[in-house]
């Protein structure tokens, strides 16, 4: 049976809580104030009754040690994601919490840490990502029996203001393709009309092309991580089939005529050979072409993916078609990003509502014979 005992030693009063853990072992915890002892005992008994009891000694583990154990368990994630996690750990989380015992990281400590990141000028998206990683570490500590709650749960994170997307018209896309060094005009058109990510284009093999059927199968991606290319599945982990316009299929065919075109050969590569490296290609070829074409200085390679979405929507492609083309997980994601490009749908809805109103005012509803019988009558004079 749990109890609180008053103790006096060398003139100092303390309060000892005696209790049994779920295994039946007798334990003791000492407090300076009786009110603190009583509060802790009540919380301890409540968590024990819920089956959520955690050994207080377990919370002495340092977050830094637990974070490294957690990170070693993320090997199945995409290389780029793991690299981001590593950077967040090394730069935002471990410098502040690395030496702290898990049990001492309370909600206020987490809020103070996030406030410090805001004051340091870190971007809202970076802060949110850091908070998510910290939350995953503490979740692992809860499931591992080191904590009975996650102090980062419910943390209100900074609001992210989405960067305004840039969409090129078909004419601007062609102008950009005409200004870039050969043979990369084909790559610019390919990205701008299919919506493939640059990493997906870098990993695309000839055997995934069906130029007669005008289709391309997107299966994998090549991502740069610490100066090396990491090969793996697409961002969503799912393969998809994307249509090719006839002109683009013909251009890709002509482009491959003078290049290796065995099924395993890469479609796009660097001029000196080897796989396409997005960072180097963007710096050496894409940015100079953007300037030469007179396009916005901040135009990114990824904006060609947005351009593909906008061009498809302009040609009345449905949300589901754009979702399938871009490989989004859901139509909701597609609408969140590109829903504002569907003004014709709103105009059509307004027209239909006008028609419904006109039909309603052209006739009146007169119930006869009870609520189940409804007869439409024309107004006098009609």
Residue pairs with C-beta under 8 A, 6 or more apart in sequence:
2 17
2 18
2 19
2 20
2 41
2 44
2 45
3 17
3 18
4 15
4 16
4 17
4 18
4 34
4 37
4 38
4 41
5 15
5 16
5 18
6 13
6 14
6 15
6 34
7 13
7 14
7 15
7 16
7 30
8 14
13 32
14 30
14 31
14 32
15 30
15 31
15 32
15 33
15 34
15 36
15 37
16 28
16 29
16 30
16 31
16 37
17 28
17 29
17 30
17 31
17 37
17 40
17 41
17 44
18 26
18 27
18 28
19 26
19 27
19 28
19 29
19 41
19 44
19 45
20 26
20 27
21 27
21 48
21 53
21 55
22 48
22 53
29 37
29 40
29 56
31 37
31 40
44 53
47 53
47 54
47 148
52 148
53 148
54 145
54 146
54 147
54 148
55 145
56 103
58 102
58 103
58 145
58 146
58 147
59 101
59 102
59 103
59 104
59 146
59 147
60 101
60 102
60 103
61 101
61 102
61 141
61 146
62 98
62 99
62 100
62 101
62 102
63 93
63 94
63 97
63 98
63 99
63 100
63 101
63 102
63 105
63 137
64 94
64 97
64 98
64 99
66 102
66 137
66 140
66 141
66 144
66 146
67 89
67 93
67 94
67 98
67 137
69 140
70 136
70 137
70 140
71 82
71 85
71 86
71 89
73 140
74 81
74 82
74 85
75 82
77 85
78 223
78 230
78 232
78 233
78 235
79 223
79 225
79 230
79 232
80 223
80 225
80 230
82 225
83 225
83 226
84 129
85 133
88 126
88 129
88 130
88 133
89 133
92 117
92 122
92 126
92 130
93 130
93 133
93 134
93 137
96 113
96 116
97 105
97 109
97 113
97 134
100 109
102 138
102 141
102 146
102 147
103 147
105 138
105 151
106 151
107 151
107 152
107 154
107 155
109 151
110 131
110 134
110 151
110 152
110 155
111 155
113 134
114 127
114 131
114 155
114 157
114 158
117 126
117 127
117 130
118 127
118 158
122 130
124 157
124 158
124 159
124 160
124 161
125 160
127 157
127 158
128 157
128 158
128 160
131 152
131 155
131 157
134 152
135 150
135 152
135 153
135 155
138 147
138 150
138 151
138 152
138 153
139 150
141 147
141 150
142 148
142 149
142 150
165 303
165 306
165 337
166 296
166 298
166 299
166 300
166 303
166 306
166 307
167 303
167 306
167 307
167 309
167 310
167 341
168 176
168 192
168 295
168 299
168 303
168 304
168 307
170 311
172 293
172 295
173 188
173 189
173 192
173 193
173 304
173 307
173 311
174 189
175 293
175 294
175 295
176 188
176 192
176 289
176 290
176 293
176 295
177 185
177 186
177 188
177 189
177 192
178 185
178 293
179 289
179 292
179 293
180 188
180 285
180 286
180 288
180 289
181 285
181 289
183 255
184 281
184 285
184 289
186 251
186 252
186 255
187 201
187 268
187 276
188 286
188 289
188 304
189 248
189 251
190 196
190 201
190 248
190 252
190 268
191 198
191 201
191 301
191 304
191 305
191 308
192 304
192 307
192 308
192 311
193 244
193 245
193 248
193 308
193 311
194 216
194 242
194 243
194 244
194 248
194 308
194 325
195 242
195 305
195 308
195 309
195 312
195 325
195 326
196 204
196 216
196 218
196 242
196 305
197 221
197 234
197 235
197 302
197 305
198 276
198 278
198 281
198 282
198 301
198 302
199 221
199 222
199 223
199 278
200 218
200 220
200 221
200 234
201 267
201 268
201 276
202 221
202 222
202 229
202 266
202 268
202 275
202 276
202 277
202 278
203 219
203 220
203 221
203 222
203 231
203 266
203 275
204 216
204 218
204 266
204 267
204 268
205 263
205 264
205 265
205 266
205 267
206 256
206 260
206 261
206 262
206 263
206 264
206 265
206 266
206 267
207 262
207 263
207 264
208 216
208 217
208 218
208 219
209 215
209 216
209 217
209 252
209 267
210 216
210 217
211 244
211 249
211 250
211 252
211 253
212 249
214 243
214 244
214 245
214 246
214 249
215 241
215 242
215 243
215 244
216 241
216 242
216 244
217 239
217 240
217 241
217 242
218 234
218 239
218 240
218 241
218 242
218 327
219 233
219 234
219 239
220 231
220 232
220 233
220 234
221 231
221 232
221 233
221 234
221 235
222 229
222 230
222 231
222 275
222 276
223 229
223 230
223 232
224 230
224 277
224 278
224 279
229 275
229 277
234 240
234 327
235 327
236 327
236 328
236 329
238 327
240 324
240 325
240 327
241 324
242 325
243 325
244 252
252 267
256 267
259 265
266 275
266 276
268 276
269 275
269 276
270 276
270 277
270 280
270 281
278 301
281 301
282 300
282 301
286 301
290 296
290 297
290 299
291 297
305 326
306 338
308 325
308 326
309 322
309 325
309 326
309 334
309 337
309 338
309 341
310 338
310 341
312 321
312 322
312 325
313 322
313 338
313 341
313 342
314 341
316 344
317 325
319 331
319 334
319 335
319 339
319 342
320 331
322 328
322 334
322 338
323 330
323 331
323 333
323 334
326 334
328 334
362 382
363 376
363 377
363 378
363 379
364 376
364 377
364 379
365 374
365 376
366 374
366 375
366 376
366 377
367 373
367 374
367 375
368 374
368 375
